[in-house]
Amino acid sequence: MPKISVVVKLANQCGLHARAAMLFAQICEKFTSAVALECDGATADGKNILEIMSLAIPPDKEFLLAVAGDDAEPLLAALQQLIADKFGEAE
């Protein structure tokens, strides 16, 4: 089972707020791999909106994104694209 961990940085203006957390979790739910976000010593399940929001990751903050499972690579690619696209938020 592949395990991949990368450090990512939020580029959107609002950080990982409710709408962004929902979009993140929705992508994770489409895959079987486990996803964890780690920031400032706290960890959240990437498939759990409330856990993601509890991290309160602000804009321009780096965090660790860890993915493990048979479809880890395409899941990580989808999440990295979501983050790069700033969760669809306007500039």
C-alpha positions in Angstrom: 0.0 0.0 0.0 1.7 3.3 -1.1 2.2 6.0 1.4 2.9 9.6 0.3 3.5 12.7 2.4 4.0 16.2 1.0 4.1 19.7 2.5 1.6 22.0 0.9 0.8 25.7 1.3 -2.6 27.2 1.2 -2.7 29.9 -1.4 -6.3 31.0 -1.1 -7.3 34.2 0.7 -9.5 32.6 3.4 -7.5 29.5 4.5 -9.1 26.2 5.2 -12.6 27.4 6.1 -15.9 25.6 5.9 -16.4 25.6 2.1 -12.8 24.7 1.4 -13.0 21.9 4.0 -16.2 20.6 2.4 -14.5 20.5 -1.1 -11.4 18.8 0.4 -13.5 16.1 2.1 -15.7 15.6 -1.0 -12.6 14.8 -3.1 -11.3 12.4 -0.4 -14.5 10.5 -0.2 -14.2 9.6 -3.9 -11.1 7.5 -3.1 -10.4 4.6 -0.8 -7.1 5.9 0.5 -6.7 7.3 4.0 -5.9 11.0 4.2 -4.4 13.0 7.1 -3.7 16.7 7.5 -1.1 17.7 10.1 -0.6 21.3 11.2 1.1 22.7 14.3 1.0 19.3 16.1 -2.7 18.6 15.4 -4.0 16.0 12.9 -7.3 15.7 11.1 -8.9 13.0 9.0 -9.2 14.3 5.4 -12.6 12.8 5.0 -14.0 14.6 8.1 -15.1 18.2 7.5 -15.3 19.1 11.2 -11.8 17.7 11.9 -10.4 19.6 8.9 -12.0 22.8 10.1 -10.7 22.3 13.6 -7.2 22.7 12.3 -8.1 26.3 11.4 -5.3 26.5 8.9 -4.9 30.2 7.8 -3.9 31.5 4.4 -0.2 31.0 3.4 0.3 28.3 6.0 2.2 25.1 5.2 0.8 21.8 6.5 1.6 18.1 5.9 -0.7 16.1 3.7 -0.3 12.3 4.1 -2.1 9.8 1.9 -2.0 6.0 2.1 -3.7 3.5 0.0 -4.0 1.9 -3.4 -5.2 5.1 -5.0 -2.9 7.4 -3.1 -1.3 9.0 -6.1 -4.4 10.1 -8.0 -6.0 11.3 -4.7 -2.9 13.3 -3.9 -2.9 14.8 -7.4 -6.6 15.8 -7.1 -6.0 17.4 -3.7 -2.9 19.3 -4.9 -4.9 20.6 -7.9 -7.7 21.7 -5.6 -5.2 23.6 -3.4 -3.4 25.1 -6.4 -6.8 26.2 -7.8 -7.4 28.0 -4.5 -10.6 26.0 -3.9 -12.2 27.8 -6.7 -12.1 31.1 -4.8 -11.8 34.4 -6.7 -8.6 36.3 -6.3 
